[in-house]
């Protein structure tokens, strides 16, 4: 994080400006109230629904890309999970403008969903190729039991490491970054 950005996940008091030249409690309290009003303005811009829709789209896009790359190369590439986490986190951040922890949880959950879907789509693609039948024919035959079997066949303990990193990236990247300019504008409006 640069000097131009602040961590909004830290308590507001830690981001409060230094006491005024007079150093009086009233001056410090007024600065604190102004900062809290500015952060409240930024929180009013949050859009959980927008973050959800964008995150779902990114999760699906990441899963499809994962499956295409896996099917094209014939290799399960664990780094694809990290890419899904980054893609989802950036989408949730951009469209959700979130400061609250719900945005991080949303990013993590959608990242995991994208990873699992990517694995499943890749396995379905390999089965379709081996059986020489259309991808959608395999998808139409899927049920909970078959999905469990396919995921078990394709599972590797290393998947847990990459899923964990994807969860972390999805969580971490889902939060809005506030520049000094954003903060100044919010403070000026309060």
N, C-alpha and C positions, 0 to 999 in steps of 0.2 A: 504494500500500500504506500502511495506517495504522500508527500506533505499536502498535496492537493485534495486528498481524500481523507475521510475520517471513518472510524469504525462505529457505526450506529448501533451495534449490538452491545457495546459497552454502556453502562449506566450514563444517563444524561449528565450527571454531576461530574463525571470524569472529563466530559467534553466542554465543560463550562469555561468561559474565559477567566483569565486571572482577575483578581479583585481590581477595582478601579483605583486610580491614583489616590482617591480619598481613602480607599480601603474600608469604608464603612460597611457594616452588615447590610444596610438598606440598599447601597449601591450594588453590592454583590448579589443580593436577593433579586433586585430588578434585572440584572444581567442574566441571572439564572432563569427567571420567569420568561424573559424574552427568548432565550435559547429553547426552553421547553415549548414555547408557543411556535417557534420555527420548526422544531421537530414534529410537533402536532400537525402542522401544515403539510409536511412531507408525508406523514402517516396517512393523511386524508387522500393523498394521491395513490395509495396502494390499491391494487386491483387483483384480488385473489382469483376471481373468475377468469380474468385475462391471462394470469399466470398459469392457471389450470389448462385452459384451451391450448395455449402456446406450448406448454410443457407436454401435453398429450401428443400434439402434432410432432414435436421434436422427438419424443420417445418412439413413436411409430416410425418416423423417418430414420432414426438411428437403428432401429430393429431391422428395417428393410435393407439399409446399407450394410449392416452386419451380415445379414443372410446372403446378400449378393456377393460380397467379398469372400465369405466363407465358401460359398458354392463355386465361385469362379476360381479360387486358388486351391480348393480342396483341403484347406487348413483352417482350424479354429484358432483365430488370432485373439488372444486375451485383451490386447490393447484396444480392441473395438469397444469393450465395455467402458473403458475410460473415456473414449470418444462420445459414447452415449451419455455418460454423466456430464461431460462438458457441454454437449449440445443442449441437453435438457436444462441444466443450470442456467446457461446463458439465455435460453428462451424464457424461463420463468422470471429471471431478473429483468429482461428487457420489457416484457409485457405486464409483469406483475408489479414492478417498482416496489417490492416488498422490503420492509424493515423488520417485521415481526417474524418470530420463529416458525410460524405456520408456512412461510414461503420456503424455508430450508427443508422442512419436513416434506412438503410437496415435491420439491426438487429431488430429494433422496428417494422417495417412494416411486416417482415416475421414472427415475434412472434405473431402479431395480426392475420395474416393469418392462422397460425397454430392453434391458439385458436379457431377461428371461424370454421375452418375445423374440429377440434376435437369435438366441440359441434355438428356440423352437422353430422359427422360420428356416434357419439354416439346416436343421435336421430334416424338416419336412421337404426342403429342396433336395437334399441328398437322397431321401427315400424316393421322391418322385423321379429323380434322375435314374436311380438304380432300377426302379420298377418300370421305367419308361412310360410314365403316365403323367398327365398334367398336374401341376402344383395344386391347383384348386380342387382336384379330385381327392388328393390326400387330405387337404384341409377339411373338406366336407365329411370325411370319415372320422375326424378327430372327436374324441370324447374325453372326459376327465381321466379315465383309466389309461387310455392310449397316450395321452399327453404325459402322464406320469411315467409310463414305460419309456417313451422316447427321450424324455429329459434325463431319466436314469441312465440310459445307454450313452448319451452324449456328455454326461457329467464327469468332471475331473475336479479333484480337490483344489487345483490351481484356480478354478473358476471362482471359488470363494474369495480368494485374494483380489481378483480383478473386480468382482461384484462389490467388495468392500471399498475399493478405491473409487468405483463409480458412484456408490452411495455418498462417499465423502465429497467428491467433486460436485455431485448434484446438489448436496446440501450447501456447501460453501459458496458456490457460484450463483445461487438463487437469490441472494440478497442484493438490494440496490446499493450501489456505491455512490456516496455523496461527495461531490467535489466542493471545494471552498466556495465556488461560484453558486452552486445549488443552495448551500447553507446561507450564503449572503443574501440571496434572493428571498429565501424563506424568512430570514430575519427581518429583511426590509418590509416584507408584506405583513409582518405581525406587529 
